[in-house]
Amino acid sequence: MGSADIQFISFSFQQLYINTGTEQIMEDNYRTILTDILFARNPTFTAVSRNIHFIMHHVNAVRQKDKILSGHIALLARVLKAAITNLSTKEANDLKKEVFVNFNTLKSITTSSPSVEVLTGRTKPSCTYINTQRHSELQHLLECIDPGSSDDCILISNSSNYWFDVLKGGLTTISPAMVSHN
């Protein structure tokens, strides 16, 4: 299906998203189609915001299922990137604030505390800790942040400060003997 075909689809983003299966949400091509459908008709800020909240609701619902969660976070990142491109700067900044500041589930995902055992490699992370795939999808989401923008840096400061403190604390509590047992 090409971009030209998308404008003739009579289904809304929400209708297709609700009916998305586990395998589909994990496919990059399917997430592209969903994003293209959302932006094919030049949506208003309100429509994009409503759909971002809809995705965030699904992220919250599947947050304990790593594989599915990664697909939903990847879709959120793709839609937010498209919003930044297609909406005004003020509207894009408002959406980034919703995602990075007001979305409690994302804040809790990005501030899940690893245990000393995880930090030292003696145990594998639980699904509340950020796994490799989820880390990759969160990294895509962070690509929506402009590091040159002080406003954007403030948006992610809570998560950044949290991880700085975890790493700093982990470095002071982990002895060289603990690290050498890996």
Secondary structure, 3 states (H helix, E strand, C coil): CCHHHHCCCCCCHHHHHHCCCHHHHCCHHHHHHHHHHHHCCCCCHHHHHHHHHHHHHHHHHCCCCHHHHHHHHHHHHHHHHHHHHHCCHHHHHHHHHHHHHHCHHHHHHHCCCCCHHHHHCCCCCCCCCCCHHHHHHHHHHHCCCCCCCHHHHHHCHHHHHHHHHHHHHHHHHCCHHHHHCC
